[in-house]
Amino acid sequence: FLVATLITEGKAKQLYTTENEEVVRVHYLNQATALNGKRKESVAEKGLVNNEIDSLIFNYLNESGIKTHFIEKISASDQLVYKMQMVPLEVVIRNFASGSFQKKFQVAYLKPFDRPVHEYYLKSDALDDPFINESQIQALALATPADLAVISRLAEQVNMALRQLFAKIDIDLVDFKLEFGKTPDGEIRVADEISPDSCRLVDQETHQSLDKDVFRHRSGDVMSGYRTVLDRLLAVLN
Ligand code: C5P
């Protein structure tokens, strides 16, 4: 038995080694951040709830035949995933206008898009995750055109699967962020996290935000929306 070593710490998670060098343990923290980490607060129960929501979603994606890093949830706040060589991009998919898109183009909140919008951002705390286009990604050799095609197709598949899943529980998937990694044999898979921290989720009837916008806008009890998402997912999954 080897003692687990901290590999890296993100804004809301820690990654630890396991006995299997191909497998990493993800530990979810009770921490919420906004403004790219410049505002940071402790939020009780957030780690447990996000670990559970993320595990349900990744299980569902695995069962839908979409390749992901996820192996299994092993405790209230921990899960096992395959170790991935991460692609340094954040891929944002939008079904309705909100957030930075709404602000940038001054369109109505929740204006629906005929086709989902795909955006890429460079993962860089120092540069504040700048927007990057496909030719800039090639110029910086961040991903090959073939890799980018796989990433874009996987992102579309995740969007279709999750829109369907959330529609069953009366929630619109407004937008979300994905990250991707490569296995040692070069297969690209969905990695990182999918939770109300990384998705905008809006109740179809009331248009109430059930995601991190509540924390960003200090508009109420952030965990109440997260728990609603979890309770509704549990009612249709497992
Ligand atoms: O802020 P913006 O509108 O560009 O965010 C789009 C989506 O990506 C939102 O669901 C947001 O939660 C997610 N996102 C994220 N991590 C970032 C930036 C955006 O999870 N660093």
Boltz pocket constraint, residues with backbone or C-beta under 6 A from the ligand:
constraints:
  - pocket:
      binder: B
      contacts: [[A, 90], [A, 92], [A, 93], [A, 98], [A, 99], [A, 100], [A, 101], [A, 129], [A, 175], [A, 176], [A, 177], [A, 196], [A, 197], [A, 198], [A, 199], [A, 200], [A, 212]]
      max_distance: 6.0
